[in-house]
Amino acid sequence: MSTFIVTGAASGIGFAICQKLISFKYYVIAIDINRDGLDTLAEQSPEYIQPLQIDLVDEKAVINELMPLVKERELQGIIVSHGKAEDNDIDQNEIWDAVLATNLYATQRLLSHVVPDILSGGRIVIISSILGRIGTKRNTAYCASKHALLGLTKSLALDLAERQITVNAVLPAWVNTPMFVKGLEPQAQLLGCSTSALLKRTAKRIPLRRLVSPQDVANTVMFFISPDADMITAQGLTIDGGERGGM
């Protein structure tokens, strides 16, 4: 059975991607640090889900717990959807270290172990962010990590082209997930409004008048892993409802 690894699988975008893959009868190794979310996912389709609770920052866990599962499967590819978001000032080194460790270095190390086992013609999709192309206030660490993921995508795509493995990135704007809503709390406090009011204000700025949904991102991932995208690699596709005017 064709298998995909999905990180950040227990909630939000990763959860939606897993559900979509399952609907197409893919087997999914679903990775997260949140056991409850993984259990919920596994209960829906136990025959198609292998839940794995590990912290991807721990490279030994990747080697000792993930890789034995990978060796048992026909690995078609990986969707990198985990992430850490935290507002910061430029001198907050601990936040910088934590965000880069999760978003960038854990991704690089994970791919370094997994890529040799991906079948020829396989797929890698990295969930970056609109903040991989723009900046926002008090977000230097997160923005830097997401810009870096886009560079990683483009270069890795060239490295793997001989094996016909495509590597693409999805750059969602404001996705209505628990992590996004939590991330709005400091901004809402600065503006003196509620988080729900800020959500409505954000949606009004978008030409299509709604936030991106996790399902929107999952649908884009499914396109990238489909035969229709055989000739697309080293690309980053923005999903923002037209907010950036086609940037």
C-alpha positions as a Markdown table, in Angstrom:
| # | Residue | x | y | z |
|---|---|---|---|---|
| 1 | Met | 0.0 | 0.0 | 0.0 |
| 2 | Ser | 1.4 | 3.4 | -1.0 |
| 3 | Thr | 2.4 | 5.3 | 2.1 |
| 4 | Phe | 2.9 | 9.0 | 3.1 |
| 5 | Ile | 4.4 | 10.5 | 6.2 |
| 6 | Val | 2.5 | 13.5 | 7.5 |
| 7 | Thr | 3.9 | 15.6 | 10.3 |
| 8 | Gly | 1.8 | 17.9 | 12.5 |
| 9 | Ala | -0.9 | 15.3 | 11.9 |
| 10 | Ala | -2.9 | 15.7 | 15.1 |
| 11 | Ser | -4.7 | 19.0 | 14.3 |
| 12 | Gly | -5.4 | 21.7 | 11.8 |
| 13 | Ile | -3.8 | 21.4 | 8.4 |
| 14 | Gly | -2.0 | 18.1 | 9.1 |
| 15 | Phe | -5.2 | 16.5 | 10.3 |
| 16 | Ala | -7.0 | 17.6 | 7.2 |
| 17 | Ile | -4.2 | 16.3 | 5.0 |
| 18 | Cys | -4.4 | 12.9 | 6.7 |
| 19 | Gln | -8.1 | 12.7 | 6.2 |
| 20 | Lys | -7.8 | 13.5 | 2.5 |
| 21 | Leu | -5.0 | 10.9 | 2.0 |
| 22 | Ile | -7.1 | 8.3 | 3.8 |
| 23 | Ser | -10.1 | 9.1 | 1.5 |
| 24 | Phe | -7.8 | 8.2 | -1.4 |
| 25 | Lys | -6.8 | 4.9 | 0.3 |
| 26 | Tyr | -3.2 | 5.9 | 1.1 |
| 27 | Tyr | -1.6 | 4.5 | 4.3 |
| 28 | Val | -0.4 | 7.3 | 6.5 |
| 29 | Ile | 2.3 | 7.4 | 9.2 |
| 30 | Ala | 0.9 | 10.3 | 11.2 |
| 31 | Ile | 3.4 | 12.1 | 13.4 |
| 32 | Asp | 2.7 | 14.6 | 16.2 |
| 33 | Ile | 3.6 | 15.3 | 19.8 |
| 34 | Asn | -0.1 | 15.5 | 20.7 |
| 35 | Arg | -1.3 | 11.9 | 21.5 |
| 36 | Asp | -4.9 | 12.8 | 21.9 |
| 37 | Gly | -5.2 | 14.2 | 18.4 |
| 38 | Leu | -3.4 | 11.2 | 16.9 |
| 39 | Asp | -5.7 | 8.8 | 18.7 |
| 40 | Thr | -8.7 | 10.7 | 17.3 |
| 41 | Leu | -7.3 | 10.4 | 13.8 |
| 42 | Ala | -6.5 | 6.7 | 14.2 |
| 43 | Glu | -10.0 | 5.9 | 15.5 |
| 44 | Gln | -11.5 | 7.2 | 12.3 |
| 45 | Ser | -9.6 | 4.8 | 10.0 |
| 46 | Pro | -7.4 | 2.4 | 12.0 |
| 47 | Glu | -6.5 | 0.4 | 8.9 |
| 48 | Tyr | -5.0 | 3.4 | 7.2 |
| 49 | Ile | -3.3 | 5.2 | 10.1 |
| 50 | Gln | -0.1 | 4.5 | 11.9 |
| 51 | Pro | 0.1 | 7.1 | 14.7 |
| 52 | Leu | 3.5 | 8.0 | 16.0 |
| 53 | Gln | 4.0 | 10.3 | 19.0 |
| 54 | Ile | 7.4 | 11.8 | 18.8 |
| 55 | Asp | 9.1 | 15.2 | 19.0 |
| 56 | Leu | 10.7 | 15.8 | 15.7 |
| 57 | Val | 13.4 | 17.9 | 17.3 |
| 58 | Asp | 14.7 | 14.7 | 18.8 |
| 59 | Glu | 16.6 | 13.2 | 15.9 |
| 60 | Lys | 17.1 | 9.9 | 17.9 |
| 61 | Ala | 13.4 | 9.4 | 18.0 |
| 62 | Val | 13.2 | 9.8 | 14.2 |
| 63 | Ile | 15.9 | 7.2 | 13.8 |
| 64 | Asn | 14.7 | 4.7 | 16.4 |
| 65 | Glu | 11.0 | 5.1 | 16.1 |
| 66 | Leu | 10.1 | 6.4 | 12.7 |
| 67 | Met | 12.6 | 4.8 | 10.4 |
| 68 | Pro | 11.7 | 1.2 | 11.3 |
| 69 | Leu | 8.1 | 1.9 | 10.3 |
| 70 | Val | 9.3 | 3.5 | 7.0 |
| 71 | Lys | 11.4 | 0.4 | 6.2 |
| 72 | Glu | 8.3 | -1.7 | 6.3 |
| 73 | Arg | 6.4 | 0.4 | 3.7 |
| 74 | Glu | 6.5 | 1.6 | 0.1 |
| 75 | Leu | 7.1 | 5.2 | 0.9 |
| 76 | Gln | 5.5 | 7.4 | -1.7 |
| 77 | Gly | 6.4 | 10.7 | 0.0 |
| 78 | Ile | 6.1 | 13.0 | 2.9 |
| 79 | Ile | 4.1 | 16.1 | 3.7 |
| 80 | Val | 5.8 | 18.3 | 6.2 |
| 81 | Ser | 3.1 | 20.2 | 8.2 |
| 82 | His | 4.5 | 20.6 | 11.7 |
| 83 | Gly | 5.4 | 24.0 | 13.0 |
| 84 | Lys | 6.0 | 26.3 | 15.9 |
| 85 | Ala | 4.8 | 29.9 | 16.0 |
| 86 | Glu | 5.7 | 32.4 | 18.6 |
| 87 | Asp | 5.9 | 36.2 | 18.6 |
| 88 | Asn | 9.3 | 37.5 | 19.4 |
| 89 | Asp | 11.7 | 40.5 | 19.6 |
| 90 | Ile | 15.0 | 40.3 | 17.7 |
| 91 | Asp | 16.9 | 39.7 | 21.0 |
| 92 | Gln | 14.8 | 36.8 | 22.3 |
| 93 | Asn | 17.3 | 34.1 | 21.4 |
| 94 | Glu | 15.5 | 31.3 | 23.2 |
| 95 | Ile | 12.4 | 31.8 | 21.0 |
| 96 | Trp | 14.6 | 32.0 | 17.9 |
| 97 | Asp | 16.3 | 28.8 | 18.8 |
| 98 | Ala | 13.0 | 27.0 | 19.6 |
| 99 | Val | 11.3 | 28.1 | 16.4 |
| 100 | Leu | 14.2 | 27.3 | 14.1 |
| 101 | Ala | 14.8 | 24.0 | 15.8 |
| 102 | Thr | 11.2 | 22.9 | 15.1 |
| 103 | Asn | 10.4 | 24.5 | 11.8 |
| 104 | Leu | 13.7 | 24.3 | 10.0 |
| 105 | Tyr | 16.3 | 22.0 | 11.5 |
| 106 | Ala | 13.9 | 19.3 | 12.5 |
| 107 | Thr | 12.5 | 19.3 | 8.9 |
| 108 | Gln | 16.0 | 19.1 | 7.4 |
| 109 | Arg | 17.0 | 16.3 | 9.7 |
| 110 | Leu | 13.8 | 14.4 | 9.1 |
| 111 | Leu | 14.2 | 14.7 | 5.3 |
| 112 | Ser | 17.8 | 13.6 | 5.5 |
| 113 | His | 16.7 | 10.3 | 7.0 |
| 114 | Val | 13.5 | 9.8 | 5.0 |
| 115 | Val | 14.5 | 10.9 | 1.5 |
| 116 | Pro | 16.6 | 7.8 | 0.6 |
| 117 | Asp | 13.5 | 5.6 | 1.2 |
| 118 | Ile | 11.1 | 7.6 | -1.0 |
| 119 | Leu | 10.3 | 5.7 | -4.2 |
| 120 | Ser | 11.3 | 7.0 | -7.6 |
| 121 | Gly | 8.5 | 9.4 | -8.8 |
| 122 | Gly | 7.6 | 10.2 | -5.2 |
| 123 | Arg | 6.4 | 13.5 | -3.7 |
| 124 | Ile | 7.5 | 15.9 | -1.0 |
| 125 | Val | 5.2 | 18.7 | 0.0 |
| 126 | Ile | 6.3 | 21.3 | 2.6 |
| 127 | Ile | 3.8 | 23.5 | 4.3 |
| 128 | Ser | 5.5 | 26.9 | 4.5 |
| 129 | Ser | 3.4 | 30.0 | 4.9 |
| 130 | Ile | 2.5 | 33.4 | 3.3 |
| 131 | Leu | 5.1 | 34.5 | 5.9 |
| 132 | Gly | 7.6 | 32.7 | 3.7 |
| 133 | Arg | 7.3 | 35.6 | 1.3 |
| 134 | Ile | 6.4 | 38.6 | 3.5 |
| 135 | Gly | 7.1 | 39.8 | 7.0 |
| 136 | Thr | 5.0 | 40.9 | 10.0 |
| 137 | Lys | 5.7 | 42.7 | 13.2 |
| 138 | Arg | 7.3 | 40.7 | 16.1 |
| 139 | Asn | 7.6 | 37.6 | 13.9 |
| 140 | Thr | 11.2 | 37.6 | 12.9 |
| 141 | Ala | 11.9 | 34.0 | 14.0 |
| 142 | Tyr | 8.8 | 32.5 | 12.4 |
| 143 | Cys | 9.1 | 34.5 | 9.2 |
| 144 | Ala | 12.8 | 33.6 | 8.9 |
| 145 | Ser | 12.0 | 29.9 | 9.3 |
| 146 | Lys | 9.3 | 29.9 | 6.7 |
| 147 | His | 11.4 | 31.8 | 4.2 |
| 148 | Ala | 14.1 | 29.2 | 4.8 |
| 149 | Leu | 11.6 | 26.3 | 4.1 |
| 150 | Leu | 10.9 | 27.9 | 0.7 |
| 151 | Gly | 14.6 | 27.9 | -0.1 |
| 152 | Leu | 14.9 | 24.4 | 1.1 |
| 153 | Thr | 12.1 | 23.3 | -1.2 |
| 154 | Lys | 13.6 | 24.9 | -4.3 |
| 155 | Ser | 17.1 | 23.5 | -3.8 |
| 156 | Leu | 16.0 | 20.0 | -2.7 |
| 157 | Ala | 13.8 | 19.8 | -5.8 |
| 158 | Leu | 16.8 | 20.1 | -8.0 |
| 159 | Asp | 18.8 | 17.6 | -5.9 |
| 160 | Leu | 16.0 | 15.0 | -6.3 |
| 161 | Ala | 15.0 | 15.6 | -9.9 |
| 162 | Glu | 17.1 | 12.7 | -11.2 |
| 163 | Arg | 14.9 | 10.4 | -9.2 |
| 164 | Gln | 11.8 | 12.0 | -10.5 |
| 165 | Ile | 10.8 | 13.1 | -7.0 |
| 166 | Thr | 9.0 | 16.5 | -7.0 |
| 167 | Val | 9.4 | 18.9 | -4.1 |
| 168 | Asn | 6.9 | 21.7 | -3.7 |
| 169 | Ala | 5.7 | 24.1 | -1.0 |
| 170 | Val | 2.2 | 25.4 | -0.1 |
| 171 | Leu | 2.1 | 28.9 | 1.3 |
| 172 | Pro | -1.2 | 29.4 | 3.1 |
| 173 | Ala | -2.2 | 32.8 | 4.4 |
| 174 | Trp | -4.4 | 33.0 | 7.4 |
| 175 | Val | -5.7 | 29.5 | 8.1 |
| 176 | Asn | -8.5 | 29.0 | 10.6 |
| 177 | Thr | -6.8 | 26.6 | 13.0 |
| 178 | Pro | -6.3 | 26.6 | 16.7 |
| 179 | Met | -2.6 | 27.5 | 16.3 |
| 180 | Phe | -3.6 | 30.6 | 14.2 |
| 181 | Val | -6.3 | 31.7 | 16.6 |
| 182 | Lys | -3.9 | 31.4 | 19.5 |
| 183 | Gly | -1.3 | 33.4 | 17.6 |
| 184 | Leu | -3.7 | 36.2 | 17.2 |
| 185 | Glu | -4.2 | 36.7 | 20.9 |
| 186 | Pro | -1.2 | 39.0 | 21.4 |
| 187 | Gln | -2.1 | 41.1 | 18.4 |
| 188 | Ala | -5.7 | 41.4 | 19.6 |
| 189 | Gln | -4.5 | 42.6 | 22.9 |
| 190 | Leu | -2.3 | 45.2 | 21.2 |
| 191 | Leu | -5.3 | 46.4 | 19.2 |
| 192 | Gly | -7.6 | 46.4 | 22.2 |
| 193 | Cys | -10.2 | 44.0 | 20.7 |
| 194 | Ser | -11.3 | 40.4 | 21.1 |
| 195 | Thr | -9.7 | 37.5 | 19.0 |
| 196 | Ser | -13.1 | 36.9 | 17.3 |
| 197 | Ala | -13.3 | 40.5 | 16.3 |
| 198 | Leu | -9.8 | 40.4 | 14.9 |
| 199 | Leu | -10.7 | 37.2 | 13.0 |
| 200 | Lys | -13.7 | 39.0 | 11.4 |
| 201 | Arg | -11.5 | 42.0 | 10.5 |
| 202 | Thr | -8.9 | 39.7 | 8.9 |
| 203 | Ala | -11.5 | 38.0 | 6.8 |
| 204 | Lys | -12.9 | 41.3 | 5.5 |
| 205 | Arg | -9.5 | 42.1 | 4.1 |
| 206 | Ile | -9.5 | 39.0 | 1.9 |
| 207 | Pro | -11.2 | 39.4 | -1.6 |
| 208 | Leu | -12.9 | 36.1 | -1.2 |
| 209 | Arg | -14.1 | 37.2 | 2.2 |
| 210 | Arg | -13.1 | 34.2 | 4.3 |
| 211 | Leu | -10.0 | 32.7 | 5.9 |
| 212 | Val | -8.2 | 29.7 | 4.4 |
| 213 | Ser | -9.5 | 26.4 | 5.7 |
| 214 | Pro | -7.4 | 23.4 | 6.5 |
| 215 | Gln | -9.3 | 21.6 | 3.7 |
| 216 | Asp | -8.2 | 24.2 | 1.2 |
| 217 | Val | -4.6 | 23.4 | 2.0 |
| 218 | Ala | -5.2 | 19.6 | 1.9 |
| 219 | Asn | -6.8 | 19.9 | -1.5 |
| 220 | Thr | -3.7 | 21.7 | -2.8 |
| 221 | Val | -1.5 | 19.0 | -1.3 |
| 222 | Met | -3.5 | 16.4 | -3.1 |
| 223 | Phe | -2.9 | 18.2 | -6.4 |
| 224 | Phe | 0.8 | 18.3 | -5.9 |
| 225 | Ile | 1.0 | 14.5 | -5.2 |
| 226 | Ser | -1.3 | 13.6 | -8.1 |
| 227 | Pro | -0.1 | 12.6 | -11.6 |
| 228 | Asp | -1.5 | 16.0 | -12.8 |
| 229 | Ala | 1.5 | 17.6 | -11.1 |
| 230 | Asp | 4.2 | 15.4 | -12.6 |
| 231 | Met | 5.9 | 18.3 | -14.3 |
| 232 | Ile | 5.7 | 20.8 | -11.3 |
| 233 | Thr | 8.6 | 21.0 | -8.9 |
| 234 | Ala | 10.6 | 23.6 | -7.0 |
| 235 | Gln | 7.4 | 25.7 | -6.7 |
| 236 | Gly | 5.6 | 27.5 | -3.9 |
| 237 | Leu | 1.9 | 28.0 | -4.3 |
| 238 | Thr | 0.2 | 30.7 | -2.3 |
| 239 | Ile | -3.3 | 30.2 | -0.9 |
| 240 | Asp | -4.6 | 33.5 | 0.3 |
| 241 | Gly | -8.0 | 34.2 | -1.3 |
| 242 | Gly | -6.4 | 36.9 | -3.4 |
| 243 | Glu | -5.3 | 39.0 | -0.5 |
| 244 | Arg | -1.8 | 39.7 | -1.9 |
| 245 | Gly | -3.1 | 40.4 | -5.4 |
| 246 | Gly | -1.4 | 37.4 | -7.0 |
| 247 | Met | 2.1 | 38.2 | -5.5 |
